[in-house]
Every structure is written in structure tokens, then in C-alpha cells.
């Protein structure tokens, strides 16, 4: 599979195409080829990342269907590579993965697409299931756990997990304003939850290198040293799922309908 950026047109032709379709947008503009190239370089230099960036900015500049025309026809669409990582059922999964899939079905009532892909590696699936269960038993409340999960999903730009945890957060009656802020990458209206949100953001962005001052600010908001380490557990759990979703391009589950998510352009820039 080719990973480099490929196009049937040069950057200039792509810019011209983008300029043509963006006239249907909200009025925001890429003002010059230089600005376009600057943003273009900030995207990962892979064909799929480029496609996703175009589809992401289409929220601002143009209709989503129009933006798709910019993607090179030589590049296979994301949906066409799913066969690289099969989706297993309990019946077809490797024997060592069957118990974890059965547990997932007992928990959710079905086997989520994430676990059906993870089943390719029984060790990954078992590790993820174990961390999920351990984090659920942490001293953080269910709402606080979702703050950690949704913050990690946002920072790691995981469409699948953001949609799934948005749905789960609604099921446990989290404040809709809190959920909306987490999905938008904005400060939370609840001061204590915002302290957790901020600390989890630092942990993810700084790869764990939170300063002593960051830790003290978190503790001053009413959290404990145990909570500090539990945030790491939650972030580690989402590394497994977020990174898996990036690589296998996990499709949404039906229960996520209405919670689909794309990272806001201002946060993705």
C-alpha cells in the first residue's frame, strides 16, 4: 500500500480546485497559495491524512460532498482498505480472543467494532479489556472517568471513541454542556471537572511530563495523588483504542448515531 501523498494534480491545481468549491462555504478563506502550502505541510504527509484534512476543513469551506472531489481518484478511499484488518465475530475470532468478545457482548449487548478488530491480537484485546475494567474501578466518579476518556479521544483525534464515549456520557446523564465542551475542546462549565480536563490534556499533550505546578493545581481542585495516577490509567486505556482506530479505521457502531464527530477545524489547525 502506498503511504506517500499522491495526486493526479499538482499542489497548484488542488488549490485552484479548493478555491472553486470553497465559494459555497461560510466566508472563511485560505487567502493565498503560501497560506495553503503552510497548512498543507502541517498535515501528516500521507494520503489518508491528507484526505481526512480536506474532509475536516470542508465543514468551514465547502460542502462535504464537494470537498471529496479534491481527493485524488488514484488514492483508495478509507472504506476500501478495511479488509486489511478483518472484523471478527465471536464465532470467527481466534480462540484466545473469544472470551473477551463474549465479555464485551455481555457488557454492551453486542460486540463493538473496536473489539471485533482488536480480536486479531488476543493480547491487545485482553490488555484493553483489563485496563477498561480497572479504570472503571478507580476512585474517579463515572462522570470524571468520561472526562478523562473524552479528553484523551479529543487530543488523539479519535472519531470512533469520541462518538462512543459521547453516547456513553449521555447514558449516565452527564451535563450536556460538559459533553459539548469536551467535544469542542473548550473549557468545561464545572470548575472541578475543568481541572480534571486540563490535567488530562496536559498528560496527553506532554506525554506525561506534567510539571509539579500542574500536579499541585490539580490537587488544589479537590483531587488526590491517587487520582493523578488514575488519570494515567485512563489515558493509557485510550491509547490502545485510539491508536487501534487510527490504524484500522474503525467504523461507527449503530448506538453512536447522532454522536458522530470530527475534530473542530480551529483545534485541528
Backbone as CSV, one residue per row, in Angstrom:
resi,resn,N_x,N_y,N_z,CA_x,CA_y,CA_z,C_x,C_y,C_z
1,UNK,0.850,-1.195,0.000,0.000,0.000,0.000,0.883,1.243,0.000
2,UNK,0.598,2.185,-0.878,1.367,3.409,-0.944,0.971,4.330,0.195
3,UNK,1.978,4.875,0.886,1.685,5.757,2.019,1.965,7.210,1.718
4,UNK,2.768,7.513,0.673,3.101,8.887,0.372,1.928,9.631,-0.236
5,UNK,1.970,10.963,-0.147,0.909,11.774,-0.744,1.028,11.681,-2.253
6,UNK,-0.058,11.317,-2.905,-0.078,11.229,-4.346,-1.298,11.966,-4.863
7,UNK,-1.159,12.564,-6.019,-2.298,13.243,-6.619,-2.127,13.269,-8.117
8,UNK,-3.244,13.273,-8.814,-3.193,13.400,-10.256,-2.980,14.852,-10.653
9,UNK,-3.037,15.725,-9.678,-2.821,17.147,-9.932,-1.753,17.652,-8.980
10,UNK,-1.051,18.729,-9.381,-0.073,19.335,-8.504,-0.748,20.142,-7.427
11,UNK,0.078,20.658,-6.483,-0.487,21.457,-5.402,-1.252,22.658,-5.945
12,UNK,-0.737,23.282,-7.019,-1.408,24.441,-7.578,-2.796,24.109,-8.087
13,UNK,-2.913,22.975,-8.767,-4.213,22.567,-9.295,-5.176,22.218,-8.169
14,UNK,-4.650,21.578,-7.096,-5.503,21.255,-5.958,-5.995,22.542,-5.292
15,UNK,-5.089,23.530,-5.159,-5.505,24.806,-4.571,-6.601,25.443,-5.394
16,UNK,-6.450,25.423,-6.735,-7.461,26.016,-7.603,-8.804,25.305,-7.439
17,UNK,-8.750,23.959,-7.337,-9.986,23.203,-7.135,-10.615,23.554,-5.805
18,UNK,-9.760,23.684,-4.779,-10.252,24.029,-3.452,-10.879,25.418,-3.473
19,UNK,-10.211,26.349,-4.187,-10.725,27.720,-4.268,-12.079,27.747,-4.948
20,UNK,-12.272,26.863,-5.921,-13.539,26.834,-6.641,-14.679,26.346,-5.767
21,UNK,-14.460,25.251,-5.025,-15.554,24.703,-4.243,-15.789,25.466,-2.951
22,UNK,-14.779,26.173,-2.442,-14.962,26.844,-1.160,-15.886,28.050,-1.264
23,UNK,-16.230,28.452,-2.485,-17.147,29.585,-2.647,-18.510,29.296,-2.047
24,UNK,-18.809,28.014,-1.831,-20.097,27.656,-1.217,-20.024,27.694,0.293
25,UNK,-18.863,28.040,0.848,-18.646,27.955,2.294,-19.167,29.144,3.057
26,UNK,-18.663,29.280,4.301,-19.203,30.249,5.243,-18.571,31.623,5.130
27,UNK,-17.604,31.800,4.226,-16.959,33.104,4.117,-15.515,33.059,4.572
28,UNK,-15.130,32.024,5.315,-13.733,31.869,5.699,-12.930,31.472,4.469
29,UNK,-11.689,31.893,4.398,-10.914,31.659,3.190,-9.458,31.319,3.512
30,UNK,-8.865,30.497,2.652,-7.420,30.397,2.599,-6.999,31.499,1.628
31,UNK,-6.257,32.485,2.079,-6.085,33.701,1.304,-5.020,33.615,0.221
32,UNK,-4.118,32.677,0.294,-3.051,32.630,-0.692,-2.514,31.223,-0.838
33,UNK,-1.794,31.020,-1.929,-1.142,29.729,-2.112,-0.127,29.476,-1.001
34,UNK,0.542,30.533,-0.552,1.527,30.375,0.516,0.860,29.880,1.792
35,UNK,-0.316,30.458,2.130,-1.028,30.025,3.314,-1.505,28.592,3.146
36,UNK,-1.982,28.278,1.949,-2.424,26.916,1.666,-1.277,25.926,1.887
37,UNK,-0.098,26.250,1.330,1.032,25.324,1.447,1.477,25.184,2.896
38,UNK,1.375,26.284,3.656,1.755,26.228,5.072,0.872,25.247,5.819
39,UNK,-0.453,25.359,5.600,-1.380,24.442,6.258,-1.186,23.034,5.743
40,UNK,-0.942,22.922,4.435,-0.737,21.611,3.805,0.443,20.875,4.447
41,UNK,1.528,21.628,4.731,2.711,20.996,5.318,2.453,20.522,6.735
42,UNK,1.491,21.150,7.418,1.200,20.776,8.794,0.430,19.474,8.885
43,UNK,-0.170,19.071,7.784,-0.846,17.776,7.758,0.196,16.683,7.652
44,UNK,-0.086,15.499,8.193,0.819,14.374,8.035,0.954,14.066,6.553
45,UNK,2.147,13.771,6.112,2.389,13.574,4.701,2.011,12.156,4.280
46,UNK,0.779,11.800,4.458,0.268,10.515,3.992,-1.016,10.753,3.249
47,UNK,-1.332,9.873,2.333,-2.513,10.063,1.512,-3.784,10.131,2.344
48,UNK,-3.911,9.269,3.350,-5.136,9.223,4.134,-5.263,10.442,5.039
49,UNK,-4.154,10.885,5.627,-4.204,12.082,6.461,-4.615,13.293,5.634
50,UNK,-4.106,13.364,4.410,-4.485,14.484,3.541,-5.969,14.453,3.227
51,UNK,-6.499,13.302,2.918,-7.926,13.196,2.653,-8.735,13.632,3.873
52,UNK,-8.344,13.152,5.050,-9.095,13.494,6.258,-9.019,14.981,6.547
53,UNK,-7.854,15.614,6.264,-7.745,17.049,6.493,-8.699,17.798,5.579
54,UNK,-8.759,17.404,4.303,-9.659,18.053,3.366,-11.106,17.915,3.821
55,UNK,-11.483,16.701,4.248,-12.858,16.489,4.687,-13.152,17.261,5.961
56,UNK,-12.122,17.424,6.811,-12.307,18.170,8.060,-12.563,19.642,7.766
57,UNK,-11.719,20.278,6.947,-11.891,21.705,6.691,-13.103,21.975,5.827
58,UNK,-13.657,20.943,5.206,-14.844,21.162,4.388,-16.017,21.654,5.218
59,UNK,-15.967,21.421,6.533,-17.025,21.943,7.406,-17.090,23.460,7.303
60,UNK,-15.927,24.075,7.125,-15.847,25.531,7.102,-15.926,26.075,5.685
61,UNK,-15.227,25.411,4.765,-15.046,25.997,3.454,-16.066,25.578,2.406
62,UNK,-16.617,24.387,2.521,-17.481,23.933,1.445,-18.298,22.743,1.894
63,UNK,-19.192,22.306,1.011,-19.967,21.119,1.307,-19.053,19.916,1.369
64,UNK,-19.377,18.964,2.256,-18.551,17.764,2.417,-18.454,16.977,1.117
65,UNK,-19.581,16.872,0.370,-19.536,16.092,-0.855,-18.675,16.772,-1.908
66,UNK,-18.668,18.112,-1.911,-17.827,18.824,-2.861,-16.354,18.642,-2.530
67,UNK,-16.048,18.654,-1.222,-14.656,18.507,-0.813,-14.091,17.166,-1.236
68,UNK,-14.923,16.154,-1.279,-14.442,14.829,-1.661,-13.838,14.827,-3.069
69,UNK,-14.278,15.761,-3.930,-13.766,15.777,-5.291,-12.303,16.178,-5.339
70,UNK,-11.805,16.797,-4.282,-10.409,17.219,-4.259,-9.493,16.021,-4.058
71,UNK,-9.965,15.001,-3.352,-9.148,13.822,-3.088,-8.820,13.111,-4.392
72,UNK,-7.597,12.730,-4.559,-7.181,12.106,-5.803,-7.899,10.792,-6.050
73,UNK,-8.385,10.561,-7.267,-9.018,9.274,-7.570,-8.023,8.131,-7.541
74,UNK,-6.721,8.439,-7.561,-5.720,7.379,-7.516,-5.533,6.828,-6.109
75,UNK,-6.040,7.569,-5.126,-5.880,7.142,-3.739,-7.113,6.369,-3.309
76,UNK,-6.993,5.116,-2.868,-8.178,4.361,-2.453,-8.838,5.013,-1.260
77,UNK,-10.166,5.045,-1.238,-10.876,5.615,-0.103,-10.667,4.765,1.136
78,UNK,-10.850,5.371,2.282,-10.623,4.688,3.541,-11.439,3.412,3.657
79,UNK,-12.679,3.470,3.137,-13.548,2.316,3.277,-12.995,1.093,2.555
80,UNK,-12.141,1.327,1.542,-11.681,0.231,0.709,-10.516,-0.548,1.289
81,UNK,-9.976,-0.110,2.442,-8.831,-0.834,2.992,-9.214,-1.622,4.236
82,UNK,-10.508,-1.678,4.529,-10.927,-2.349,5.749,-10.556,-3.826,5.750
83,UNK,-10.439,-4.428,4.565,-10.119,-5.846,4.525,-8.733,-6.136,5.072
84,UNK,-7.888,-5.084,5.195,-6.557,-5.284,5.757,-6.649,-5.777,7.201
85,UNK,-7.642,-5.292,7.928,-7.864,-5.702,9.315,-9.286,-6.230,9.438
86,UNK,-9.465,-7.530,9.416,-10.811,-8.107,9.426,-11.571,-7.800,10.705
87,UNK,-12.876,-7.819,10.585,-13.770,-7.646,11.721,-14.287,-9.026,12.128
88,UNK,-13.937,-9.443,13.335,-14.278,-10.791,13.783,-15.584,-10.820,14.573
89,UNK,-16.246,-11.938,14.490,-17.368,-12.244,15.374,-16.851,-13.219,16.432
90,UNK,-17.696,-13.512,17.405,-17.294,-14.490,18.417,-16.992,-15.834,17.757
91,UNK,-17.745,-16.162,16.719,-17.574,-17.458,16.049,-16.297,-17.515,15.214
92,UNK,-15.913,-16.396,14.594,-14.772,-16.417,13.675,-13.463,-15.962,14.300
93,UNK,-13.515,-15.414,15.507,-12.316,-14.863,16.139,-11.328,-15.954,16.537
94,UNK,-10.042,-15.600,16.661,-9.070,-16.547,17.199,-9.549,-17.055,18.556
95,UNK,-9.255,-18.295,18.856,-9.766,-18.918,20.084,-9.441,-18.101,21.325
96,UNK,-8.246,-17.546,21.384,-7.825,-16.793,22.569,-8.575,-15.480,22.733
97,UNK,-9.215,-15.000,21.666,-9.972,-13.744,21.736,-11.440,-13.952,22.078
98,UNK,-11.932,-15.166,21.940,-13.356,-15.414,22.133,-13.868,-15.015,23.524
99,UNK,-13.151,-15.344,24.619,-13.672,-14.962,25.943,-13.860,-13.452,26.097
100,UNK,-12.907,-12.661,25.593,-13.023,-11.201,25.716,-14.173,-10.680,24.876
101,UNK,-14.387,-11.252,23.704,-15.519,-10.826,22.880,-16.838,-11.197,23.533
102,UNK,-16.874,-12.346,24.178,-18.095,-12.748,24.895,-18.367,-11.800,26.058
103,UNK,-17.305,-11.379,26.757,-17.475,-10.414,27.843,-17.974,-9.070,27.305
104,UNK,-17.412,-8.652,26.152,-17.846,-7.385,25.555,-19.328,-7.438,25.181
105,UNK,-19.751,-8.573,24.675,-21.170,-8.716,24.308,-22.056,-8.664,25.546
106,UNK,-21.595,-9.253,26.659,-22.372,-9.194,27.895,-22.471,-7.747,28.403
107,UNK,-21.386,-6.990,28.225,-21.352,-5.613,28.711,-22.199,-4.680,27.859
108,UNK,-22.041,-4.778,26.540,-22.688,-3.822,25.628,-23.952,-4.372,24.961
109,UNK,-24.143,-5.676,25.026,-25.269,-6.272,24.325,-24.935,-6.667,22.898
110,UNK,-23.724,-6.359,22.462,-23.231,-6.697,21.131,-21.708,-6.577,21.180
111,UNK,-21.046,-7.002,20.138,-19.588,-6.857,20.068,-19.278,-5.566,19.315
112,UNK,-18.736,-4.563,19.998,-18.407,-3.303,19.312,-17.377,-3.534,18.206
113,UNK,-17.419,-2.667,17.206,-16.486,-2.799,16.092,-15.030,-2.723,16.537
114,UNK,-14.754,-1.908,17.553,-13.388,-1.805,18.054,-12.866,-3.163,18.501
115,UNK,-13.621,-3.820,19.375,-13.181,-5.120,19.872,-13.145,-6.169,18.768
116,UNK,-14.023,-6.039,17.780,-14.019,-7.018,16.700,-12.734,-6.930,15.884
117,UNK,-12.141,-5.742,15.801,-10.850,-5.594,15.134,-9.693,-5.981,16.061
118,UNK,-9.800,-5.575,17.320,-8.750,-5.923,18.283,-8.567,-7.435,18.413
119,UNK,-9.609,-8.183,18.114,-9.556,-9.642,18.261,-8.456,-10.271,17.420
120,UNK,-7.963,-9.558,16.415,-6.831,-10.050,15.627,-5.640,-10.350,16.533
121,UNK,-5.504,-9.539,17.595,-4.442,-9.749,18.584,-5.085,-10.040,19.936
122,UNK,-5.145,-11.286,20.346,-5.749,-11.615,21.648,-5.106,-10.856,22.794
123,UNK,-3.805,-10.589,22.677,-3.101,-9.894,23.754,-3.552,-8.437,23.859
124,UNK,-3.696,-7.776,22.712,-4.188,-6.390,22.735,-5.602,-6.340,23.291
125,UNK,-6.450,-7.221,22.828,-7.838,-7.231,23.280,-7.921,-7.490,24.782
126,UNK,-7.138,-8.451,25.260,-7.141,-8.755,26.695,-6.598,-7.578,27.504
127,UNK,-5.552,-6.940,26.985,-4.974,-5.797,27.690,-5.938,-4.637,27.766
128,UNK,-6.604,-4.347,26.663,-7.570,-3.257,26.650,-8.738,-3.546,27.593
129,UNK,-9.240,-4.761,27.547,-10.362,-5.135,28.419,-9.975,-5.023,29.892
130,UNK,-8.753,-5.428,30.208,-8.291,-5.373,31.594,-8.173,-3.927,32.071
131,UNK,-7.580,-3.060,31.239,-7.431,-1.659,31.637,-8.791,-0.973,31.749
132,UNK,-9.689,-1.305,30.832,-11.045,-0.746,30.890,-11.704,-1.082,32.232
133,UNK,-11.618,-2.341,32.627,-12.232,-2.771,33.890,-11.547,-2.129,35.095
134,UNK,-10.234,-2.009,35.047,-9.500,-1.405,36.162,-9.853,0.077,36.308
135,UNK,-9.940,0.787,35.194,-10.275,2.212,35.274,-11.691,2.415,35.790
136,UNK,-12.579,1.498,35.430,-13.964,1.578,35.913,-14.022,1.428,37.430
137,UNK,-13.023,0.757,38.016,-12.984,0.555,39.472,-12.158,1.633,40.187
138,UNK,-11.683,2.626,39.449,-10.874,3.675,40.070,-11.738,4.539,40.981
139,UNK,-11.087,5.406,41.752,-11.817,6.272,42.675,-12.413,7.499,41.983
140,UNK,-12.114,7.685,40.702,-12.782,8.736,39.934,-14.236,8.338,39.707
141,UNK,-15.134,9.298,39.767,-16.549,9.005,39.550,-16.782,8.635,38.083
142,UNK,-17.912,8.020,37.763,-18.204,7.708,36.359,-18.144,8.934,35.447
143,UNK,-18.628,10.079,35.933,-18.562,11.292,35.120,-17.120,11.738,34.928
144,UNK,-16.331,11.651,35.985,-14.917,12.030,35.882,-14.161,11.087,34.951
145,UNK,-14.503,9.813,34.987,-13.867,8.862,34.068,-14.154,9.239,32.619
146,UNK,-15.383,9.642,32.344,-15.714,10.033,30.978,-14.991,11.308,30.564
147,UNK,-14.739,12.200,31.507,-13.959,13.402,31.194,-12.557,13.001,30.737
148,UNK,-11.939,12.068,31.455,-10.599,11.606,31.075,-10.645,10.938,29.699
149,UNK,-11.609,10.076,29.498,-11.718,9.372,28.219,-11.966,10.340,27.066
150,UNK,-12.934,11.235,27.233,-13.269,12.153,26.147,-12.142,13.140,25.862
151,UNK,-11.424,13.544,26.902,-10.269,14.417,26.703,-9.194,13.706,25.896
152,UNK,-8.923,12.457,26.244,-7.931,11.672,25.503,-8.366,11.485,24.054
153,UNK,-9.644,11.174,23.855,-10.153,10.983,22.499,-9.995,12.244,21.668
154,UNK,-10.274,13.389,22.298,-10.151,14.660,21.593,-8.702,14.923,21.205
155,UNK,-7.813,14.797,22.164,-6.401,15.092,21.909,-5.798,14.134,20.892
156,UNK,-6.254,12.883,20.905,-5.751,11.888,19.956,-6.543,11.862,18.653
157,UNK,-7.555,12.744,18.559,-8.343,12.890,17.333,-8.967,11.560,16.900
158,UNK,-9.656,10.913,17.833,-10.262,9.614,17.551,-11.765,9.764,17.342
159,UNK,-12.194,9.675,16.089,-13.609,9.877,15.769,-14.487,8.812,16.408
160,UNK,-14.029,7.566,16.387,-14.838,6.448,16.888,-15.047,6.555,18.397
161,UNK,-13.963,6.721,19.143,-14.085,6.768,20.599,-14.786,8.037,21.074
162,UNK,-14.600,9.144,20.358,-15.311,10.359,20.758,-16.812,10.154,20.599
163,UNK,-17.222,9.523,19.515,-18.646,9.254,19.316,-19.169,8.274,20.357
164,UNK,-18.412,7.209,20.592,-18.848,6.195,21.542,-18.960,6.723,22.954
165,UNK,-17.952,7.468,23.400,-17.997,7.980,24.774,-18.965,9.146,24.924
166,UNK,-19.243,9.856,23.840,-20.303,10.868,23.908,-21.639,10.185,24.196
167,UNK,-21.864,9.072,23.503,-23.108,8.319,23.730,-23.152,7.749,25.144
168,UNK,-22.031,7.198,25.609,-21.982,6.635,26.965,-22.175,7.730,28.014
169,UNK,-21.587,8.901,27.767,-21.737,10.015,28.709,-23.195,10.452,28.817
170,UNK,-23.893,10.454,27.707,-25.312,10.815,27.741,-26.122,9.765,28.498
171,UNK,-25.712,8.498,28.365,-26.423,7.423,29.049,-26.335,7.551,30.562
172,UNK,-25.218,8.114,31.068,-25.067,8.260,32.517,-25.447,9.664,32.980
173,UNK,-26.155,10.390,32.098,-26.745,11.689,32.447,-25.723,12.772,32.769
174,UNK,-24.617,12.778,32.034,-23.682,13.892,32.169,-24.329,15.158,31.639
175,UNK,-23.925,16.282,32.190,-24.427,17.577,31.754,-24.144,17.751,30.264
176,UNK,-25.171,17.984,29.442,-24.951,18.168,28.002,-23.953,19.272,27.685
177,UNK,-23.908,20.308,28.524,-22.962,21.400,28.290,-21.526,20.921,28.475
178,UNK,-21.320,20.001,29.417,-19.989,19.439,29.645,-19.579,18.578,28.456
179,UNK,-20.505,17.763,27.983,-20.219,16.902,26.832,-19.889,17.752,25.610
180,UNK,-20.662,18.788,25.390,-20.443,19.656,24.227,-19.076,20.329,24.306
181,UNK,-18.697,20.784,25.503,-17.393,21.438,25.668,-16.251,20.456,25.415
182,UNK,-16.403,19.225,25.887,-15.376,18.217,25.658,-15.234,17.900,24.175
183,UNK,-16.345,17.849,23.474,-16.311,17.561,22.037,-15.718,18.728,21.240
184,UNK,-15.853,19.935,21.770,-15.339,21.119,21.079,-13.946,21.530,21.538
185,UNK,-13.430,20.868,22.590,-12.121,21.248,23.112,-12.139,22.571,23.840
186,UNK,-13.264,22.881,24.464,-13.435,24.146,25.173,-13.424,23.912,26.686
187,UNK,-13.192,24.961,27.488,-13.241,24.819,28.947,-14.609,24.320,29.406
188,UNK,-14.622,23.507,30.442,-15.869,22.946,30.954,-16.534,23.921,31.920
189,UNK,-17.852,23.942,31.964,-18.559,24.868,32.856,-18.431,24.514,34.327
190,UNK,-18.088,23.271,34.651,-17.904,22.838,36.037,-16.431,23.002,36.410
191,UNK,-16.099,23.814,37.432,-14.697,24.100,37.773,-13.871,22.853,38.100
192,UNK,-14.428,21.925,38.883,-13.652,20.745,39.246,-13.414,19.849,38.031
193,UNK,-14.454,19.654,37.224,-14.281,18.843,36.019,-13.321,19.514,35.039
194,UNK,-13.323,20.844,35.005,-12.392,21.557,34.135,-10.951,21.348,34.596
195,UNK,-10.735,21.277,35.922,-9.390,20.995,36.433,-8.930,19.616,35.977
196,UNK,-9.841,18.657,35.994,-9.532,17.306,35.521,-9.279,17.318,34.020
197,UNK,-10.126,18.013,33.296,-9.981,18.147,31.842,-8.624,18.742,31.498
198,UNK,-8.255,19.792,32.199,-6.985,20.464,31.925,-5.808,19.547,32.247
199,UNK,-5.875,18.857,33.375,-4.763,17.988,33.752,-4.625,16.821,32.772
200,UNK,-5.741,16.218,32.387,-5.691,15.113,31.421,-5.140,15.600,30.079
201,UNK,-5.506,16.810,29.688,-4.975,17.382,28.449,-3.464,17.503,28.511
202,UNK,-2.958,17.988,29.642,-1.517,18.137,29.820,-0.821,16.777,29.757
203,UNK,-1.398,15.785,30.414,-0.802,14.455,30.428,-0.668,13.910,29.012
204,UNK,-1.717,14.077,28.203,-1.677,13.559,26.828,-0.708,14.373,25.973
205,UNK,-0.861,15.677,25.990,-0.041,16.526,25.109,1.441,16.465,25.457
206,UNK,1.750,16.409,26.745,3.137,16.455,27.187,3.737,15.066,27.414
207,UNK,3.004,14.025,26.972,3.483,12.636,27.108,3.831,12.299,28.558
208,UNK,3.012,12.827,29.476,3.202,12.530,30.891,4.088,13.519,31.636
209,UNK,4.730,14.425,30.919,5.626,15.370,31.581,4.860,16.558,32.157
210,UNK,3.929,16.272,33.053,3.214,17.333,33.774,4.160,17.917,34.823
211,UNK,4.163,19.219,34.936,5.048,19.862,35.909,4.515,19.699,37.327
212,UNK,5.372,19.958,38.300,4.931,19.926,39.696,3.800,20.927,39.916
213,UNK,3.888,22.077,39.248,2.847,23.091,39.391,1.521,22.578,38.822
214,UNK,1.579,21.844,37.719,0.368,21.267,37.139,-0.280,20.284,38.109
215,UNK,0.545,19.464,38.734,0.032,18.480,39.688,-0.583,19.181,40.893
216,UNK,0.091,20.212,41.403,-0.408,20.935,42.570,-1.733,21.632,42.264
217,UNK,-1.854,22.173,41.062,-3.113,22.814,40.662,-4.239,21.788,40.624
218,UNK,-3.935,20.600,40.128,-4.918,19.519,40.066,-5.337,19.094,41.468
219,UNK,-4.378,18.947,42.360,-4.684,18.555,43.738,-5.493,19.635,44.450
220,UNK,-5.169,20.891,44.162,-5.867,22.001,44.814,-7.339,22.066,44.410
221,UNK,-7.681,21.442,43.288,-9.071,21.443,42.828,-9.915,20.399,43.542
222,UNK,-9.293,19.619,44.424,-10.042,18.626,45.187,-9.749,17.189,44.825
223,UNK,-8.732,16.963,43.991,-8.364,15.605,43.610,-7.222,15.104,44.488
224,UNK,-6.911,13.831,44.376,-5.903,13.202,45.226,-4.718,12.738,44.389
225,UNK,-3.646,12.359,45.086,-2.487,11.810,44.385,-2.866,10.507,43.674
226,UNK,-3.786,9.751,44.274,-4.255,8.536,43.608,-4.943,8.885,42.293
227,UNK,-5.715,9.970,42.309,-6.379,10.408,41.084,-5.373,10.774,39.993
228,UNK,-4.250,11.368,40.393,-3.198,11.706,39.423,-2.795,10.465,38.638
229,UNK,-2.553,9.390,39.341,-2.111,8.155,38.699,-3.249,7.460,37.968
230,UNK,-4.474,7.652,38.453,-5.626,7.063,37.754,-5.872,7.739,36.409
231,UNK,-5.551,9.017,36.325,-5.658,9.700,35.032,-4.724,9.026,34.025
232,UNK,-3.533,8.658,34.474,-2.589,7.953,33.600,-3.180,6.632,33.129
233,UNK,-3.866,5.935,34.026,-4.507,4.672,33.663,-5.562,4.898,32.585
234,UNK,-6.384,5.937,32.750,-7.409,6.227,31.757,-6.817,6.606,30.411
235,UNK,-5.776,7.424,30.436,-5.107,7.830,29.199,-4.496,6.611,28.502
236,UNK,-3.877,5.720,29.280,-3.277,4.517,28.704,-4.330,3.626,28.050
237,UNK,-5.495,3.535,28.673,-6.588,2.750,28.096,-6.973,3.290,26.726
238,UNK,-7.055,4.614,26.630,-7.461,5.216,25.360,-6.349,5.196,24.315
239,UNK,-5.097,5.139,24.733,-4.027,4.971,23.743,-4.261,3.685,22.954
240,UNK,-4.631,2.626,23.655,-4.876,1.346,22.980,-6.010,1.455,21.962
241,UNK,-7.121,2.033,22.383,-8.276,2.097,21.487,-8.100,3.157,20.409
242,UNK,-7.628,4.353,20.787,-7.465,5.421,19.801,-6.491,5.033,18.698
243,UNK,-5.358,4.467,19.085,-4.353,4.113,18.083,-4.836,2.964,17.206
244,UNK,-5.558,2.027,17.806,-6.128,0.941,17.001,-7.092,1.509,15.965
245,UNK,-7.951,2.421,16.390,-8.921,3.010,15.469,-8.244,3.778,14.339
246,UNK,-7.155,4.471,14.653,-6.430,5.198,13.611,-5.921,4.240,12.533
247,UNK,-5.398,3.121,12.967,-4.750,2.197,12.032,-5.756,1.367,11.247
248,UNK,-6.810,0.905,11.910,-7.761,0.017,11.210,-8.977,0.766,10.671
249,UNK,-9.099,2.063,10.996,-10.213,2.889,10.513,-11.568,2.295,10.917
250,UNK,-11.724,2.122,12.222,-12.942,1.513,12.766,-14.177,2.323,12.392
251,UNK,-15.209,1.625,11.968,-16.472,2.263,11.607,-17.355,2.441,12.842
252,UNK,-18.195,3.467,12.835,-19.098,3.711,13.951,-20.025,2.514,14.189
253,UNK,-20.388,2.323,15.455,-21.419,1.350,15.810,-22.788,2.044,15.756
254,UNK,-23.859,1.275,15.554,-25.192,1.884,15.457,-25.581,2.735,16.668
255,UNK,-25.161,2.345,17.876,-25.583,3.098,19.064,-24.969,4.497,19.107
256,UNK,-23.974,4.746,18.268,-23.310,6.049,18.243,-24.032,7.054,17.359
257,UNK,-25.079,6.633,16.679,-25.785,7.511,15.748,-26.197,8.811,16.440
258,UNK,-25.899,9.908,15.810,-26.197,11.216,16.386,-25.041,11.784,17.176
259,UNK,-23.991,10.980,17.382,-22.822,11.438,18.133,-21.552,11.432,17.278
260,UNK,-21.720,11.316,15.971,-20.561,11.317,15.082,-19.731,12.586,15.321
261,UNK,-18.435,12.476,15.072,-17.557,13.592,15.454,-16.395,13.746,14.499
262,UNK,-16.074,14.994,14.203,-14.845,15.362,13.513,-14.216,16.481,14.327
263,UNK,-12.926,16.439,14.521,-12.267,17.450,15.344,-12.495,18.836,14.770
264,UNK,-12.904,19.795,15.596,-13.145,21.147,15.106,-11.928,21.702,14.378
265,UNK,-12.164,22.439,13.319,-11.072,22.944,12.499,-10.108,23.777,13.315
266,UNK,-10.602,24.637,14.191,-9.724,25.515,14.966,-8.813,24.721,15.887
267,UNK,-9.275,23.529,16.342,-8.452,22.701,17.204,-7.512,21.828,16.389
268,UNK,-7.910,21.474,15.160,-7.086,20.615,14.323,-5.955,21.380,13.660
269,UNK,-6.120,22.700,13.561,-5.119,23.513,12.848,-3.808,23.559,13.594
